[in-house]
């Protein structure tokens, strides 16, 4: 089985993304694991944000046998005023600071045009 990695992209309509320790929340999917469940648990553990994940913005090959999935963690209108369930290592940062990852840039383009991929069933 190919190694799968997920990055979870939670954004706002006014240009912010939810980060964990200055990076987008991410994890390696366990062998025979579920992309959506891994994304949900990673996002909750790393940021305190709880959401259902059913789609991805992009998937790209990472190695001869690997895949990187950028999952849709949801979109807020603006940065929440009070985020009671956010952990201290989470913060909102301008999307413009996420320029170093081609997969994330492709995901942001897909999000802007609302073109997504339905996640495969576990």
LINWORA-V934730 format. One record per pair of residues at least 6 apart in sequence whose ideal C-beta (glycine too) atoms are under 7 Angstrom apart, sorted by the first residue. I is the first residue (numbers start at 0). J is the second residue. If there is no record, write none. Layout:
i,j
I,J
I,J
//
This chain:
i,j
0,30
0,31
1,64
1,65
1,66
2,27
2,64
2,65
3,28
3,34
3,66
3,68
4,25
4,27
4,28
4,61
4,65
4,67
5,25
5,26
5,28
5,34
5,37
5,38
5,41
5,68
5,70
6,23
6,25
6,67
6,69
6,70
6,103
7,23
7,24
7,38
7,41
7,42
7,70
7,72
8,16
8,23
8,56
8,69
8,70
8,71
8,72
8,106
9,16
9,17
9,48
9,72
9,73
10,16
10,74
10,94
10,110
11,74
11,75
11,76
11,77
11,78
12,74
12,76
13,77
14,93
14,94
15,78
15,91
15,92
15,93
15,94
16,23
16,92
16,94
16,97
17,46
17,48
17,89
17,91
18,89
18,90
18,92
19,45
19,46
19,88
19,89
20,88
23,103
24,41
24,42
24,45
24,46
25,41
26,37
26,41
28,34
28,37
33,121
34,68
34,70
34,118
35,52
35,53
35,118
38,52
38,70
39,50
39,51
39,52
42,48
42,50
42,72
43,49
45,89
46,85
46,86
46,89
47,84
47,85
47,86
47,89
48,72
48,84
48,85
49,84
50,72
50,73
52,70
52,71
52,72
53,118
54,71
54,115
54,116
54,117
54,118
55,68
55,69
55,70
55,71
55,115
55,116
55,118
56,69
56,71
56,106
56,109
56,110
56,115
57,69
57,102
57,105
57,106
57,109
58,66
58,67
58,68
58,116
59,67
59,102
60,66
61,67
67,102
69,102
69,103
69,106
71,115
78,91
94,107
97,103
109,115
//
